[in-house]
């Protein structure tokens, strides 16, 4: 239940709606229930007074021989009438007699809806007769404005509910006695009230589900789009519809995506321009270096210029490939990595792949293949061999590359991902590249929403590509968004600016 509460907006809406319904019904019940009971009691008292006054007039206008039949005909399931000629009893004795008469069955069939079984009447009478809540009340003389007849009348309550007694003195000196008692009204939780409350709760729950869905769907769509954008996909603009808050959120997301696209496009154009502009001065430097008479100095200068050119071309190639259009599609990740290992093994690399289960994954396969290739080549170059496997975790998919090399110091685990950083100080391309392999690999993996971790084992290094276990996403269009990659490219390209090139050449000339 708690998981549903934490994960479902509809569940929260339904709970809050039902809680509001119960609280409102409880407040209404406590406010109106006592008032409702008092209203019923006043209405019953008014009816008894009116009927008793009418019956008194009828009895006084008819012969004494007919009075017994009139009284018998006037009795109902909730009221009894009788005449006492020996005077009016005290309140306690009169109350006991009233309950006894109310418990006696009627000699005729009562009207529908007013019939009370004899056993129920007896229990009702006994329970109320034994109750002391109203036994202390005494006869009350009715005021003239509350009683329609001129002759005196006395009134008392039989219980704390609807039980009432009335005694009216007739013209001949006898007393007309009236006892009225109705079983207590049903409680609040009757079948009808429960059914009404259930139907109200059901209808409100349905409304809450639709309301929550109307809010949750745009939020879910926004979350999926944001996740896909972070994984390097360009998302179709979100529909800018709905309430103002949701519409403004969608508009802000679309504007953010457009700004990111412009940012990447501008940086890519800038990189292309830098690459074009750098070729001319590098070519000029190479031509001038050819005319240096000292062979040793000339070779060193040409080597330095070649290194600068290699670094620049590698960086620009990184930028071009990073901006290359590649659609996201679902592939068998295990088969993708296995084919890479087979290709490298055919080229003479000591690479082995541990077969696992088939894992379908939505990615940019060419880019992910390049990231895996860089890790495998590093493992073979610095760790003699590479052992590769693909494993599915609870919330991620891991591509693991292990080697038998010396590992990496803990202080350098983050530095190795810096562009152009190499563990060995030389720039000899026979012992390594230009230092962009791990940087490129991590950039690609992060574009997919994952990361790369390097862990030293007892023997060798353990490199793990961790990818989020996401297989879906909104529709994407042709080219990926590479904001994080653009930052790495720009930072990597900083040493290749003309001013930095001059600085490098100046430092190199000092060493000659």
N, C-alpha and C positions, 0 to 999 in steps of 0.2 A: 504493500500500500504506500509506503514511504517512497519507494522508487517511482511509482506512478505520480505521486505528488511532486517529486523533484523534476521529473522529465516531461510531464504533460501539462501544458497550459490549460487545456480543456478540463482536466481534472480539478485544477485550482478554481477555475470559473464555476464548475458545478458545485464544489464544496462551499465556496463563498456564497453562491446563490441559495443553496439549500440552507446554509446557516442563517442567512438573512431571512429566508422564509420562516424558519422555525422561531427565530427571535421575534419577528413581527407578529406571528400567530400567538406566541406566548404573551407578548405585551398586550395585544388586543384582548386575549382571554382574561388576564388579570385585571385589566381596566373595566371590561364590560361584564364579566361574570357576576360580580356582586351586584352591580346595577341591574343586570338582567333578572337576578333572583328577587330583588326588591320590587321591581316593576311587576313581576308575576304575582308577588304577594299582595301588592296594593290592588291589582286588578281582581284577584280572588276575593279580597276583603270587600271591595265595592260590589261585586256580584252577590256575595252572601247577604250583605246589608239590604240590597235591593230586593232579592228573592224573599228574604225573611219579612220585610215590610209588606210586600205584596201578599204573601201567605197569611200574615196577620190580618190584613183587611178582608181576605176571603173567608177566613175562619169566623171572624166577627159577623160576617154577613150571611152565614149559613147556619142551619139548625145543628145543635150539638150531636145529633145522631149521625150526621154525615162527616163530622170532623175527623174521625178515625180513618175513614176511607180517603179523605183528602190528604191527610198526612202520609198515609201509605203510598199514595200515588205520587206524592212530591219527593219521596226518598230517591236518591240516586246512589251510584256506586261510591261517590265521594262525599255525600251529604246525608244526614239523618235529621228528622224532625219529630219531636214528641212534645206532649203537653204535660206539665206537672201542676197538680192542684194543691200540693202540700207546701207550697212556697219554694223559694229558690235555695238550693243547697250551697254550701261553701265551695270555694273554687276547687279544692282538691277532690272532694267527693264528686262534684259535678264533672270534673275532668275524667275520673275513672269511669263513671257511667257513660260519658260520651265515647270513650274508646271501646267500651263493651258494645255499644250500639253500632259503632262503625264496623266492628268485627263481625256482626251478624249478617248472614247472607240475605239478599233481597228476595222477596217472594216471587219476583218476576224477572225476566231476562232484561239485562241492562242494554242501553243503547250501544251500538258498535263504537269501539274506541274508548268506551268508559267502563267496560267490564273488567273487574278485578277478581281473580279466583279467590275462593273462600280461604284457602290456606294462606295465600299471600296477604289477604286482609287480616287474618288472625295474627300472623307474624308481624305485620306492620303495626297493628294495634298494640301487641305485647311489647315490641321494642320501644315504641313511643311512650307507652304507659310507664315503662320502667326507667325512662330517661328523666333525669332531674333537672334538665337544662331549663325547662319552662315551668316546673312545678311550683316555683316560688312566686310566679305571677298571680295576681288577684284580679277580682272583677274590676272592670273599668267602666265608669258611667260615660256613655256616649254623649258628646256635646250636641246641642240642638242642630247646629249647622252641619254635623256629620251624619245625622239620622233624620230620615224623611218624615217620621211620625211624631206626633205630639206626646205620646205616652213614653215613659222611661224605658231604656234598654241598657243592658250590661254586656260587656265584651271582654273576652280573655283569649290568650294564645294557648293552644294545646301543646305546641312544640316550637322549635326554632325554625321550622320550615314553613309549611303551608297550613298546619293545623290551627283551626280557629273555632271559637265557641261564641254563641250569641243567645241571649235570653231577653224576651220581650214580654212585658206584662200586658195581657189582654184586658178588654173592658170588664170581663166577668171576674177578674182577680187572678186567673190562672196565668201560668207562664208558658210561652211558646219557646221551646229550646231548639237551637240549631247547632249541629256539630259538623264541621267540614274538615276533611283531611285528605290530602292527595299524596300518593307516594312521591318521594323525592325525584326531581327531574334527573334525567340521565346525565352522566358526566360529559366532559368535553370530548373524550375519546370514544365517540359512538361510531358505528359502522359508516354512517353518512359523513361525519366529519373526517374520519380516517380516509375514506374514499376521496373526498374533496381535496384533502391535503396531499394524498398520493398523486392525484391527477395534476394538481398545481405543481408539485415537485417534478413530475415527469415533463410537463410542458416547459417549465423553467430550465430544466436540464437540457432539453433539446435546443432551446434558444441559446443557452450558454455554450453548447457545443458548436453551434453555427457561429456565434460571436467569437469564440476562441479560435475557430478555424480561420475566420476572416483575418484575425490578427497574426496567428501562427504561420499561415502559409507565406505571407510576404517576408516575415522574419526568417523562416526556413529557407526561402529562396535567396534571401540576402546572405545568409550564412554559407550556403552552398557556393554562391557566386564569389564570396570573399575567400573561401578556401581554395576554389579553383584559380582565382587570380593570384593567390599566394603561391600556387603550384606552377605558375608560369603560363596559364591559359588566358587568352583574351576572351572575355565573356560578352555575349550578346547583351546590349543594354537592358537593364531591368525595366519592366513596365512601371511607369510613373502614374499609378492610379491608387485609389483608396482614400482613406482619411488623410487629413493634412500632415499628421506626424509621419505616417508611413510613406506618403508621397514625397515629403521632403527628404526622408532618409534615402529613398531610391534615387532621387535627383542628386543628392550629395554623393552617393556611390558612383553613379554614372559620370558625374563631373570629375571625381577622383580618378576613375579609370581613364578618362580622356586625357587628363593632365599627365598621368603616368605614360600613356602612349606618346604624347608629344615630347615628354622628357627623354624617353628612350630613342625616339626618332631623331631628335636634335643631337643627342650624344653619338648615335651611330653615324650621322652625317659628319659630325666633328671628327670622329675617329678616321673615317674615310679620307677626309681632307688632310688630316695630319699624316696619314700613311702616304698620300700622294706627294705632300710637300717634303717629307723626309727623304724620299728616294733621290731627289735631285742633289741635296747637299752631301748625302752619303756617297753618291756616285762621284761627285766632284772631289771629295776627300780621298776616295780610293785612287782616282787618277793622279792626284798630286802626290799621294804616298808612293806611287810607282816610280817617281822621279827622285826619291831620296837616295843618295849615293851609298849610304851605309846599309849593307845587306841586313845586318842584325836589327837595326832600328826599323828598316822598311818592313821586315817580316812581323815585328811586334806591332807596328802601326796597322798593318793590314789585318792582323789577327784581331786587334781591338775593334777596328771598323767592322770586320766580319761579325764579331760578337754583338756589336750594337745593332747591325742589320738583322741578325738572327733574332735578337730579342724583339725588335720592332715588328718584324714580320710575324713572329709567333703571337705577339699581342694582337696585331691586326687580324690574324687568322682566327684567334680566339673570339674577337669581337664579331667578325663576319659569320662564323659558325654559330655564335650565340644568338645572332639575329636572324639566322636562317629559318625560313618557314618550315615548320614540321607540325603536322596535326597530331593531336592526342588520340591514341587508339588503344584498344584492349588487346594485349598479347599474352602469350604464355611466358611468364618471367623466367621460369626454370629453363625452358627451351632456348630463350634468348641468351642467357648466361652460358648455357652448355655449348651452344653454337660458337660463341666467342672463345671459350676454352679450347674447343676443337680446332678452330682456326689458328690460334696461337701455338697449339701443340704441333700442328703441321709445319709451322715456321721454325720449329726447333726449340721452343720454350718448354721448360719443365713445368707443365700445368696439368692438374688433375681436377676433375669435377665429381662431387658426390651427388648422385642422383637422388632426387626427392619427389615430393608430390607435385602435381600440376597446379600452378598458381596463376590465375588470370588476373592481370593488373592493367589499369588504365594509365598510360604514360606516353612519353615521347621516346620511342624505342631507340632511335639512332643516338640521341643524346645520352640516354642511360647506358647504352652499350659502350659509348666512348668513356664515360666515367668508370665503368667496370674495367675497361681495357687499361686505363691509366693505373689503376690500383694493381692489377695483375702484373703489368710490366714493371712497376716499381718493386713488387714482391720478388719477381724473378731476378731483377737487376741487383737488388741489395740483399735479398734473402735466399738466393740460390734456386728456390722453387716456390710455386704457388698452389695452395689447396683451396678450392672454391666450393661453396655450398650455398643453397638458398633455403631459408627456413621461415615458416609462418609462426608469428607470435600471436598473443591475444589481441593486441591492437596495432601490430606493425608487421612488416615483412623485412627480413634482414638478408642481405647478401654479404657473406663472410669470406674474406680473403686472408689466409694465414701463410706465413713463410717461416724459414728457419734462420733468419738473419739475426744480427745483434740487437735489433729493436731500436727505439728512439728514446733519448732522455726525456723525462717528464717535463723539463723546462722548455723543450723544443716541440712538444706535441702540437701546440697552436701555431708556432712559427713556421712549421713545414707547409702550412696552408697559405702562407703569405706569397704573393706573386714574386717570382725570381729568387726565392729563398732555396738554398741548397745546403745539405749537411756538410758537404766537402767544399772547401774554399775555391777550388779551381773551377774554371768554366769550360773544361775540356768536354766536348760533346761526346767523346768516346766513353766517358765515365758517367754521363748523364745528360739530360736535356738542359733547358734554360730555367727550369724551376717553376713551370706553370702547370705541371701534371696534376698535382693534388689540388691546386687552386681551381683548376677547371673542373675536376671531379666534384669537389664540394659545392661549387656554384651550380652545377647541373643537378646534384642531389637536392640541394636546398630549393631549387626551382620546382622540384616535385613535392615539396613540403617535408622533406626528410633531412637527414644530416649524416655525417661520417664521424665515427669514433675510432681512435687508435688506442689499442690496449697491449701493453707488453706482457708476453707470456714467459714461462720458464725458458722456452727456447723459441725465439722468433717474435714476430709482431702479428697482432690480430687486428685487421682493419674491417670494420663492419659498416655497411651502408644500411641505414634504417629508414624505411619508407612507410608512411602512414597507410593503414589498411583501408584505403578508399578506392572504390571501384566505379563510382558514379560521378555526376557533375552536370552542370548546365551545358547547353550547346555552346561549343567554342568555334571560333572562326580561324582562319588559316594560320596566322603567325603568333608565336608565343610572346608573352610579355616578360622581359628579362631585366627587371629593375635592379634586383640584387646583383645580377651578373654585370649590368652596366657600371655599377659602382666599382666592382672589382676590376673591370677592364679599364676604367678611367684611372683608378689608383695605380694599376699596373703600367699604364701608358705614361704616367708622369715622367719617368726617367727618360723617355724617348722624345721629349720636347726639344726643339732646337737649342734652347739655352742650356738644358741639361746635357745634351750631346756635346756641346762645346766644353762644358765642365769636365765631362768624362775624358775627352781628348786631352784637355789640359793636364788632368791628373796623370793620364797615361804617358804623356810626353815627359813629365817630370821623372818618371821611373826609368826612362831611357837615358 
